[in-house]
Amino acid sequence: MDYGFSNYSYKEFGKTGDVVKSLVVNKGINTSVDAVLENSCGALVKKGEDKNLTQDIHLDDTISAPVTKGQKLGEVSYSINGEIVGQSNIIASEDVKKISLWNMTTYLYETWYKLIR
């Protein structure tokens, strides 16, 4: 056990809910949504090898509405010296509804009301 504790350590790559990137949403009420990690990622790594860690994100830059909370947007993988040691899905942090005539009208009236107030 002493060998394991002296030569290896647990490296956490990301926690559940960590924001990976903010994505642009086309035709949505909100113009962007945060892409977050679905699960925590980590691995037991030999000490000193964590410097060779690479993060590979597969994610589109823009998406189209509607987007539901928890919808899979992409994947992230972590590798050391070419060997994958952790993976997680990237999901949407919130719902983004598709913009419609009713939503746009409501938004314009709310904005107009705030301006004259």
Secondary structure, 3 states (H helix, E strand, C coil): CHHHHHHEEEEEEECCCCEEEEEEEECECCCEEEEEECCCEEEEEECCHHHHEEEEEEECCEEECCECCCCEEEEEEEEECCEEEEEEEEEECCCECECCHHHHHHHHHHHHHHHHC
